[in-house]
Amino acid sequence: MDKRELTVKKYFELFNNHEWQKMADMYVDGAEFKDPAVGTEIFTMTKPEIAEKYSELNEIFPDLKNSVIQTYLSGDKHIVVEFVTTGTAPDDSKMELPICTIFAIESDKITKDFSYFDNSQG
């Protein structure tokens, strides 16, 4: 298994175990992000900001989980991950969101996390 695949496997294990600080530590400080929920521009986040973002999402969806469908290696630094995020809000409303994320990984750290999903379902 490629090192990028191992990194992504660990990332999703930490996500599904809700270990936000350990997951955030997989990023370089100042990693670049794209997130349709935020807009179309690239932005950076620190490790504490990453942990806080996912902790807040976890408060809304206590059973937050990602299910990886497929990974695709690209070049020598990138891996594309197709997955579905699910969760149940306290009012029993369900969320199921297909996402595609392009990760750039250098020296076993995530430097870019560019996610794409349909934000119109919100």
C-alpha positions, 0 to 999 in steps of 0.5 A: 500500500502506498504511503499516501493510502496509509496516511489517508487510512489513518486520517479516516480512522481518527475521523471516525473515532472523533479524535480531532486533535490527533487528526488535526496533527496530521496536517502541516500548520497553515494547510490549504483548504477548499470547502464549498460550505465556506466558499470557492477561495483557498483558505488556510487553517492552523491545527487548533482551528481544524480540531475546533471545526470538526469538534463543532461539527461533531456536536451537531452530529454526535454519530458523525462518520465517513465511509470511504468508497474509493481512493485514487493516487495521482502524481507523487503527492496527491490522493483523491478520496471519494467518501460519504459523510453521515450523521444524525442531528439531535432532532433525528434528522439525517445527513448523508453527503457524498464528498470528493477530497483531493489531499496533497501529502508531503513528508507524511503530512497533509498540506492541502485538503480540497473538498468538493460536494453539493452544498445546495442540499443544506 
